[in-house]
Amino acid sequence: MTAKYAIILAAGQGTRMKSKLYKVLHPVCGRPMVDHVLTQIEANNMDEIVTIVGHGSEAVEQTLGDRTEYALQAEQLGTGHAVLQAEELLGAKDGITLIACGDTPLFTAQTFAELFEYHKQKGAVATVLTARIDNPFGYGRIIRNEIGIVNKIVEQKDATQEEAAVKEINTGVYVFDNKELFAALHKIKNDNAQGEYYLTDVMEVFQKEGKIVAAYKMDDFEESMGVNDRLALSKATKVMRRRINEEHMRNGVTLIDPESTYIDIDVKIGNDTVIEPGVQLKGKTVIGTDCKIGAHSEIIDSQIGNNVTVTSSYIEDAVMHDNTDIGPYSHLRPQAEIKSGAHIGNFVEVKKATVGENTKVGHLTYVGDATLGHDINVGCGTVFVNYDGVNKHHTNVGDYSFIGSGSNIVAPVNIADHAYVAAGSTITDDIDAHDMGIARGRQVNKKGYFDRYPVAQAAAEAEKNKAENERK
């Protein structure tokens, strides 16, 4: 079986991005561009992959890890020179080599597989992946002879007027006989407008040597879109978003308005879940079946069970178990866990806390650094006071307890099972089972106190005038 290798070109600086972030690391739907490329190549069961790095090499290696080997292009002398940096790793090996660019995140594993197969069928020494485009400006042109054989690839800046009119373009993806590739790279020159060693010039080398150069024309030009600036990045992201959304819909997810729904590539969603407009699902979020994710909710790196309702809320690095609900306008912060049957109402914030089964946290409440048991009622306006200005402290609330509205639970404190906190209390000490904690000032009524206020005098005058008017 023929060995298959790949070289990913990821050494360019990407100055047109005008960014501190290295170009191929700009994300598209939750993954860096170069990660998309590597993932699709990996799906073809490669024997070895080498990524050519230059500017930002450490960041690229940190992102991709040991999924690929690396070769450094210290000087940017063109694509041919870049590929040559992999010679030490691959040059002596028999097999075929795929070359792709790290800034082309839309290529699919299927397209790479088809290119490999076409290359084998043609018995070519090199096969270039091409596409037809009405406005080919900026792309290398595929120049064929009278019988359709590829003679050469001409870059935009080196093209004659006749060559520039050609609409078949080079996508920047190739398959080569591996040893032939590296032999030809030593024969190309840099006598061109850029003063660079073009990888495409090896095609002329092969042509002069009488070797077969094939071209496989893909149907979907959109897939070959390269990203060199923020405009192209937005276009590539839009294409990827559409693909992702269509895949989820084919798998039984309802997207009310796909155009306004943003789903990252690693998100998983169960069937019969409904996603309303304006929703953003990011990172490695997993959503179960029969859920409803309400309009303008944002969920990041979170686990959402089955039959969960999220209404206009923000959830990050949190867990919601089956048959729970939240919102509107609530916030689950990291390490929040909402157990089965629990209810999180409107304007509630939960951070680093567990809310037990069937517990209700209705509204206007902060639960931080706490463990709440099952079947608890937490009244409106309750605050779990977890921070003393230096350290965070934990609160435990037992099963079947009742926390009255407007209470402050000052950690560290333990409230036992079947305990009761009276509304308006500030609790600083533990409460035993079946006891009630009440901590509020005694009410004192001051007789006639209202009459001292200027507003009372104005009210009396208004009542007097009203009475006089009624008499008239």
C-alpha positions as CSV (number, residue, x, y, z in Angstrom):
1,M,0.0,0.0,0.0
2,T,1.3,3.4,-1.0
3,A,2.5,5.5,2.0
4,K,0.8,8.9,2.3
5,Y,2.4,12.0,3.7
6,A,1.3,15.6,4.1
7,I,3.0,19.0,4.4
8,I,1.0,21.9,5.8
9,L,2.4,25.3,4.9
10,A,2.0,27.6,8.0
11,A,5.1,29.8,8.0
12,G,3.7,33.0,6.5
13,Q,3.4,36.0,8.8
14,G,0.0,37.2,7.5
15,T,0.7,40.9,7.7
16,R,-2.7,41.7,6.0
17,M,-4.5,40.4,9.1
18,K,-3.0,43.4,11.0
19,S,-3.0,41.3,14.1
20,K,-0.8,40.3,17.0
21,L,-2.2,36.7,16.6
22,Y,-0.4,34.6,14.1
23,K,-2.5,34.2,10.9
24,V,-3.2,30.5,10.8
25,L,-4.3,30.6,14.5
26,H,-7.2,32.9,13.8
27,P,-10.3,30.9,14.8
28,V,-13.1,29.9,12.4
29,C,-16.1,28.5,14.3
30,G,-14.2,27.5,17.4
31,R,-10.9,26.2,16.0
32,P,-7.8,27.8,14.6
33,M,-7.6,27.7,10.8
34,V,-4.6,25.4,10.7
35,D,-6.4,23.0,13.1
36,H,-9.2,22.7,10.6
37,V,-6.7,21.8,7.9
38,L,-4.9,19.3,10.0
39,T,-8.1,17.6,11.1
40,Q,-9.3,17.1,7.6
41,I,-5.9,15.7,6.5
42,E,-5.8,13.4,9.5
43,A,-9.1,11.8,8.4
44,N,-7.3,10.3,5.4
45,N,-5.1,8.0,7.5
46,M,-1.8,9.6,6.8
47,D,1.5,8.0,7.6
48,E,3.2,11.2,8.5
49,I,2.3,14.9,8.6
50,V,4.8,17.8,8.7
51,T,3.8,21.4,9.4
52,I,6.1,24.1,8.1
53,V,6.3,26.9,10.7
54,G,8.0,30.3,10.8
55,H,6.6,33.3,12.5
56,G,4.8,32.3,15.6
57,S,6.2,28.8,15.5
58,E,5.9,28.2,19.2
59,A,2.2,29.2,19.3
60,V,1.5,26.9,16.3
61,E,3.3,24.0,17.9
62,Q,1.5,24.6,21.2
63,T,-1.8,24.6,19.4
64,L,-1.3,21.4,17.3
65,G,0.8,19.5,19.8
66,D,2.1,16.1,18.7
67,R,-0.5,15.6,16.0
68,T,2.2,16.6,13.5
69,E,5.9,17.0,13.1
70,Y,7.4,20.4,12.5
71,A,10.0,22.0,10.2
72,L,11.2,25.6,10.6
73,Q,11.4,28.0,7.7
74,A,13.5,30.7,9.3
75,E,13.6,32.9,6.1
76,Q,10.5,33.5,4.0
77,L,11.8,32.7,0.5
78,G,8.7,31.3,-1.1
79,T,6.5,28.2,-1.1
80,G,9.1,26.1,-2.8
81,H,11.6,27.0,-0.2
82,A,9.1,26.3,2.5
83,V,8.4,22.7,1.3
84,L,12.1,22.1,1.0
85,Q,12.4,22.5,4.8
86,A,10.6,19.1,5.2
87,E,13.3,17.3,3.2
88,E,15.1,16.1,6.2
89,L,12.0,14.4,7.5
90,L,10.4,13.2,4.3
91,G,12.9,13.5,1.4
92,A,14.2,9.9,1.3
93,K,10.8,8.2,1.7
94,D,8.8,6.4,-1.0
95,G,5.1,7.4,-1.3
96,I,2.9,10.4,-2.2
97,T,2.7,13.7,-0.5
98,L,-0.2,16.1,-0.1
99,I,0.6,19.8,0.2
100,A,-2.0,22.2,1.7
101,C,-1.9,25.7,3.2
102,G,-2.7,26.4,6.8
103,D,-4.9,29.3,6.0
104,T,-7.5,27.3,3.9
105,P,-9.9,26.1,6.6
106,L,-12.8,25.0,4.4
107,F,-11.2,22.0,2.6
108,T,-12.8,18.7,3.5
109,A,-11.4,15.3,4.0
110,Q,-13.5,14.1,1.1
111,T,-11.9,16.5,-1.3
112,F,-8.4,15.4,-0.2
113,A,-9.4,11.8,-0.6
114,E,-10.7,12.4,-4.1
115,L,-7.5,14.2,-5.0
116,F,-5.4,11.3,-3.8
117,E,-7.5,8.8,-5.8
118,Y,-7.4,10.9,-9.0
119,H,-3.6,11.2,-8.7
120,K,-3.2,7.4,-8.4
121,Q,-5.6,6.8,-11.4
122,K,-3.6,9.2,-13.6
123,G,-0.2,7.8,-12.7
124,A,1.0,11.4,-12.5
125,V,4.1,12.6,-10.8
126,A,2.1,15.7,-9.7
127,T,-1.5,16.5,-9.5
128,V,-2.8,20.0,-8.7
129,L,-6.3,20.7,-7.3
130,T,-7.9,23.4,-9.5
131,A,-11.2,25.3,-9.6
132,R,-13.0,27.7,-12.0
133,I,-13.8,31.2,-10.9
134,D,-15.2,34.2,-12.8
135,N,-12.9,36.7,-11.2
136,P,-9.5,34.9,-10.9
137,F,-7.5,38.0,-9.8
138,G,-4.8,37.1,-7.3
139,Y,-4.8,33.4,-8.0
140,G,-2.2,31.4,-9.9
141,R,-3.5,30.4,-13.3
142,I,-3.5,26.8,-14.7
143,I,-1.9,26.9,-18.2
144,R,-2.7,23.9,-20.3
145,N,-1.5,22.9,-23.7
146,E,-3.7,22.2,-26.7
147,I,-4.7,18.7,-25.5
148,G,-5.4,19.8,-22.0
149,I,-2.2,18.7,-20.3
150,V,-0.9,21.1,-17.6
151,N,2.1,23.0,-18.9
152,K,2.7,25.3,-15.9
153,I,1.1,27.4,-13.2
154,V,1.6,31.1,-13.5
155,E,1.4,33.5,-10.5
156,Q,-0.7,36.6,-10.9
157,K,2.3,39.0,-10.8
158,D,4.1,37.0,-13.5
159,A,1.1,36.4,-15.8
160,T,0.9,37.8,-19.3
161,Q,-2.4,39.4,-20.4
162,E,-3.4,36.2,-22.1
163,E,-2.5,34.1,-19.1
164,A,-4.3,36.4,-16.7
165,A,-7.5,35.9,-18.7
166,V,-7.6,32.2,-17.8
167,K,-10.3,31.4,-15.3
168,E,-9.0,28.0,-14.0
169,I,-7.0,28.7,-10.9
170,N,-4.6,26.9,-8.6
171,T,-6.2,26.2,-5.1
172,G,-2.7,25.7,-3.6
173,V,-3.3,22.0,-2.9
174,Y,-1.2,19.3,-4.6
175,V,-0.3,15.7,-4.5
176,F,3.2,14.7,-5.6
177,D,5.3,11.6,-5.9
178,N,7.4,12.3,-2.7
179,K,10.9,11.7,-4.0
180,E,10.2,13.4,-7.3
181,L,9.0,16.5,-5.5
182,F,12.2,17.0,-3.5
183,A,14.4,16.3,-6.5
184,A,12.5,19.0,-8.5
185,L,12.6,21.5,-5.7
186,H,16.4,21.6,-6.1
187,K,16.0,22.6,-9.8
188,I,13.7,25.6,-9.5
189,K,15.0,29.2,-9.5
190,N,13.8,32.5,-8.1
191,D,13.9,34.7,-11.2
192,N,10.4,36.1,-10.9
193,A,8.7,39.3,-9.8
194,Q,8.8,38.3,-6.2
195,G,12.3,36.9,-6.1
196,E,10.9,33.8,-4.5
197,Y,11.2,30.0,-5.0
198,Y,7.7,29.1,-6.2
199,L,6.4,25.6,-5.5
200,T,4.4,25.9,-8.7
201,D,7.6,26.0,-10.8
202,V,8.2,22.3,-10.2
203,M,5.4,21.7,-12.7
204,E,7.6,23.2,-15.5
205,V,10.5,21.0,-14.3
206,F,8.3,17.9,-14.6
207,Q,6.9,19.0,-18.0
208,K,10.4,19.5,-19.5
209,E,11.4,16.0,-18.2
210,G,8.3,14.5,-19.9
211,K,6.6,13.5,-16.7
212,I,2.8,13.6,-16.3
213,V,1.3,16.6,-14.5
214,A,-2.4,16.2,-13.9
215,A,-5.1,18.6,-12.7
216,Y,-8.2,17.7,-10.7
217,K,-10.9,20.4,-11.0
218,M,-13.1,20.5,-7.9
219,D,-16.8,21.5,-8.2
220,D,-17.0,23.9,-5.2
221,F,-14.6,26.8,-5.4
222,E,-15.9,28.1,-2.1
223,E,-14.1,25.2,-0.4
224,S,-10.7,26.5,-1.6
225,M,-11.1,29.9,0.0
226,G,-7.9,31.2,1.5
227,V,-7.8,33.7,4.3
228,N,-5.4,36.6,4.1
229,D,-7.3,39.4,5.8
230,R,-10.3,40.0,8.1
231,L,-12.8,40.2,5.2
232,A,-11.8,36.7,4.0
233,L,-11.9,35.5,7.6
234,S,-15.5,36.6,7.9
235,K,-16.5,35.0,4.6
236,A,-14.8,31.7,5.6
237,T,-16.6,31.8,8.9
238,K,-19.9,32.3,7.2
239,V,-19.4,29.3,5.0
240,M,-18.3,27.1,7.9
241,R,-21.3,28.2,10.0
242,R,-23.7,27.3,7.2
243,R,-22.1,23.8,6.9
244,I,-22.3,23.2,10.6
245,N,-25.9,24.4,10.9
246,E,-27.0,22.3,7.9
247,E,-25.4,19.2,9.5
248,H,-27.2,19.7,12.8
249,M,-30.5,20.2,10.9
250,R,-29.9,17.0,8.9
251,N,-29.4,15.3,12.3
252,G,-32.8,16.3,13.6
253,V,-32.1,19.7,15.3
254,T,-34.5,22.6,14.6
255,L,-32.9,25.9,14.0
256,I,-35.6,28.5,13.8
257,D,-33.3,31.0,12.0
258,P,-30.0,29.4,10.9
259,E,-28.7,32.7,9.6
260,S,-28.6,34.2,13.1
261,T,-27.5,31.0,14.9
262,Y,-23.8,30.6,15.7
263,I,-22.6,27.0,16.5
264,D,-18.9,26.1,16.8
265,I,-17.7,23.0,15.1
266,D,-17.1,20.9,18.2
267,V,-20.6,21.5,19.6
268,K,-22.9,18.4,19.8
269,I,-26.7,18.6,19.9
270,G,-29.3,15.9,20.3
271,N,-32.3,15.5,18.1
272,D,-35.6,17.2,18.6
273,T,-33.8,20.1,20.3
274,V,-35.0,23.6,19.2
275,I,-32.6,26.5,18.8
276,E,-34.2,29.9,18.7
277,P,-32.7,33.0,16.8
278,G,-29.6,34.7,18.1
279,V,-28.2,31.7,20.0
280,Q,-24.4,31.2,20.3
281,L,-23.1,27.7,21.2
282,K,-19.4,27.7,21.6
283,G,-16.4,25.5,22.5
284,K,-17.1,21.9,23.3
285,T,-20.7,22.4,24.5
286,V,-22.9,19.3,24.5
287,I,-26.7,19.6,24.4
288,G,-29.1,16.7,24.8
289,T,-32.3,15.8,23.2
290,D,-35.7,17.6,23.5
291,C,-34.2,20.8,24.7
292,K,-35.2,24.4,24.0
293,I,-32.5,27.0,23.8
294,G,-34.2,30.4,23.9
295,A,-33.4,33.4,21.8
296,H,-30.0,35.1,22.4
297,S,-28.7,32.6,24.9
298,E,-25.0,31.9,24.9
299,I,-23.6,28.6,26.1
300,I,-19.8,28.0,26.3
301,D,-18.0,24.7,27.1
302,S,-21.0,23.4,29.0
303,Q,-23.0,20.2,29.4
304,I,-26.8,20.4,28.9
305,G,-28.9,17.3,29.6
306,N,-32.1,16.2,28.0
307,N,-35.4,18.1,28.2
308,V,-33.7,21.3,29.4
309,T,-35.0,24.8,28.8
310,V,-32.6,27.7,28.6
311,T,-34.4,31.1,28.3
312,S,-32.2,34.1,27.2
313,S,-29.3,33.2,29.6
314,Y,-25.5,32.9,29.7
315,I,-23.9,29.6,30.6
316,E,-20.1,29.0,30.8
317,D,-18.3,25.9,31.8
318,A,-21.3,24.6,33.7
319,V,-23.6,21.6,33.9
320,M,-27.4,21.4,33.7
321,H,-28.8,17.9,34.2
322,D,-32.0,16.5,32.7
323,N,-35.3,18.3,33.2
324,T,-33.9,21.6,34.5
325,D,-34.6,25.1,33.3
326,I,-33.0,28.5,33.6
327,G,-33.9,32.1,32.9
328,P,-34.7,34.5,31.5
329,Y,-31.5,36.6,32.1
330,S,-29.6,34.3,34.4
331,H,-26.0,33.4,34.5
332,L,-24.3,30.1,35.2
333,R,-20.6,30.7,35.8
334,P,-17.8,28.1,35.9
335,Q,-18.3,25.0,38.1
336,A,-22.0,25.6,38.5
337,E,-24.0,22.3,38.5
338,I,-27.8,22.3,38.3
339,K,-29.1,18.8,39.1
340,S,-32.2,17.1,37.7
341,G,-35.5,18.9,38.2
342,A,-34.0,22.0,39.6
343,H,-35.3,25.4,38.6
344,I,-33.2,28.5,38.1
345,G,-35.4,31.5,37.5
346,N,-34.8,35.0,36.2
347,F,-31.8,37.2,37.2
348,V,-30.1,34.5,39.1
349,E,-26.3,34.0,39.2
350,V,-24.7,30.7,40.2
351,K,-20.9,30.3,40.6
352,K,-18.9,27.3,41.8
353,A,-22.0,25.9,43.3
354,T,-24.2,22.8,43.2
355,V,-28.0,23.2,43.2
356,G,-29.6,19.8,44.1
357,E,-32.5,17.9,42.6
358,N,-35.8,19.7,42.5
359,T,-34.4,22.8,44.3
360,K,-35.9,26.1,43.3
361,V,-33.9,29.3,43.0
362,G,-36.6,31.6,41.6
363,H,-35.3,35.0,41.1
364,L,-32.9,37.9,41.9
365,T,-30.4,35.6,43.8
366,Y,-26.7,35.0,43.9
367,V,-25.4,31.5,44.8
368,G,-21.7,31.3,45.0
369,D,-19.4,28.7,46.6
370,A,-22.2,26.7,47.9
371,T,-23.7,23.2,48.0
372,L,-27.5,23.1,48.1
373,G,-29.3,19.8,48.7
374,H,-32.5,18.6,47.1
375,D,-36.0,20.1,47.4
376,I,-34.9,23.4,48.8
377,N,-36.7,26.7,48.2
378,V,-34.5,29.8,47.9
379,G,-36.5,33.0,48.2
380,C,-36.2,36.1,46.1
381,G,-33.2,38.4,46.7
382,T,-31.1,35.9,48.6
383,V,-27.3,36.4,48.6
384,F,-24.8,33.7,49.5
385,V,-22.1,36.0,50.9
386,N,-19.0,34.0,50.0
387,Y,-16.1,36.6,50.0
388,D,-14.6,38.3,53.0
389,G,-12.3,40.6,51.0
390,V,-9.4,38.1,51.0
391,N,-10.8,34.5,50.8
392,K,-13.8,32.7,49.4
393,H,-15.8,30.5,51.8
394,H,-18.3,27.7,51.4
395,T,-21.9,27.3,52.5
396,N,-23.9,24.0,52.8
397,V,-27.7,23.9,52.8
398,G,-29.4,20.7,53.7
399,D,-32.3,18.9,52.0
400,Y,-35.9,20.3,52.3
401,S,-34.7,23.5,53.8
402,F,-36.4,26.9,53.2
403,I,-34.5,30.1,52.7
404,G,-36.7,33.1,53.1
405,S,-36.6,36.1,50.8
406,G,-34.0,38.8,51.2
407,S,-31.7,36.7,53.3
408,N,-27.9,37.0,53.4
409,I,-26.1,33.7,54.1
410,V,-22.6,34.7,55.3
411,A,-20.1,31.9,54.7
412,P,-18.7,29.7,56.1
413,V,-22.0,28.4,57.5
414,N,-23.9,25.1,57.5
415,I,-27.7,24.9,57.4
416,A,-28.9,21.4,58.2
417,D,-31.7,19.4,56.6
418,H,-35.3,20.6,57.2
419,A,-34.0,24.0,58.5
420,Y,-35.7,27.3,58.0
421,V,-34.3,30.8,57.5
422,A,-36.7,33.6,58.2
423,A,-37.1,36.2,55.5
424,G,-34.8,39.2,55.8
425,S,-32.2,37.4,58.0
426,T,-28.5,37.7,57.9
427,I,-27.2,34.2,58.9
428,T,-23.7,33.9,60.3
429,D,-24.0,30.8,62.4
430,D,-25.0,27.2,61.7
431,I,-28.6,26.2,61.9
432,D,-29.5,22.7,63.2
433,A,-32.1,20.4,61.6
434,H,-35.7,21.5,62.1
435,D,-34.6,24.8,63.6
436,M,-35.3,28.3,62.3
437,G,-32.7,30.9,62.0
438,I,-33.9,34.5,62.4
439,A,-31.5,37.4,62.4
440,R,-33.1,40.8,61.9
441,G,-33.7,43.9,63.9
442,R,-36.9,44.1,66.1
443,Q,-39.6,46.2,64.5
444,V,-40.5,49.5,66.3
445,N,-43.4,51.7,65.2
446,K,-43.1,55.4,65.9
447,K,-46.6,56.9,66.3
448,G,-47.3,59.9,64.1
449,Y,-43.8,60.0,62.7
450,F,-45.0,60.5,59.1
451,D,-46.5,63.9,60.0
452,R,-43.0,65.3,60.6
453,Y,-42.0,65.0,56.9
454,P,-42.5,67.9,54.5
455,V,-44.2,65.5,52.1
456,A,-46.9,64.9,54.8
457,Q,-47.5,68.7,55.0
458,A,-47.9,68.8,51.2
459,A,-50.2,65.9,51.2
460,A,-52.4,67.5,53.9
461,E,-52.5,70.7,51.9
462,A,-53.5,68.8,48.8
463,E,-56.3,67.0,50.7
464,K,-57.5,70.4,52.0
465,N,-57.6,71.8,48.5
466,K,-59.4,68.8,47.2
467,A,-62.1,69.1,49.9
468,E,-62.6,72.8,49.1
469,N,-63.0,72.1,45.4
470,E,-65.6,69.4,46.1
471,R,-67.6,71.8,48.3
472,K,-67.6,74.3,45.4
